[in-house]
């Protein structure tokens, strides 16, 4: 089946693509027209967790006033997603 749609599934803080692998596998069985891309964020120190390094799309400072946080690294992660869309899903009609 030719893929006509694509999904880039981003995991949460401290997780990896493997954490979503089974769910996406099952979704793929019922949606064979969808190409699934599951990247893993690089490990970075996360301020929220006392600087512990873990997979994260950007640094999280705290849980209050998140809209006011700097979100260091979010632009780099956005570029990673844009590159994945172009490389893996460029021929899909719906992303």
N, C-alpha and C positions, 0 to 999 in steps of 0.2 A: 504494500500500500504506500503510495506517495504521500509524504508529509505535506499537509497544507496549513499547519499551524505549529507553533512552537511555544514552549514554556521554559523560562529560566527560573528554577526553584531555588531560592536562597534560604539557607538554614538559619537558625537563631544563634544567639551568643553561646559559644562553647560547644556547639554541635558541629557536625560535618555533613558532607553530602551523603555519606553512608547512612546517617540517621534517617534520611528521607528515601533511601533507595527502595525499600520494600513497598512503601506507599505509592511511589511513582511507578514502580513496576506493575502494580495492580491497576492503577489508573491507565497505564499504557495498554494493558490488555483490552480495556473497553474503549480506548480511544487510539486506535492504531494510526490515525491520520495526524497525531501530535508527536512532534519530536521533543524529547525531554532533555534538558541540560541541567546538570546538578553540580555546580562548582563548590569547592570548599574554600572558605576564606583563609587567608594566611594567619598564622599565629602572631598576635601582637599583645603587648601589655595593655590590660584594661583597667583604667583607674577605678571603676566601680568595684572591682574585685582586688583591690589593694595592689594593682600593678601585675597581677598574675597573667602570664602569657597564655592565650587561648585563641582558638579560631574566632575571629570577629571581623565584621565588615567595616567597623570604625570604632574608635575609642568612645566608651560611655563613661561620663563623669559621675552621674548620679541618677536618681529616679525622680527627682523633683525638677520642675521647670525645664523639661527636656527640650522644649522648643527654643530655649535660650542657650542651649549648649553649643559649643563649637563643632562637635562631631568630627574631630580630627581623623582623616583617612577616608571620609565618605566620598570625596571626589575621586580618589584612586579606585575605590570599589565600584563607583559608577562607571568609570572607564573600563574596568574589567568586564562588567556586564555588557556595555556597549560593544566591546570587542568580541565577546562571545556571541552576541546576537548577530553581528556581521559575519563571523566565521562559521557558526554552527546553524544559524537559522535564517541566513540571508535570503534563501529561496522560499521561505514560508510566507504565505499570504497573510497570516494572522499571528501576532506575537503577543 
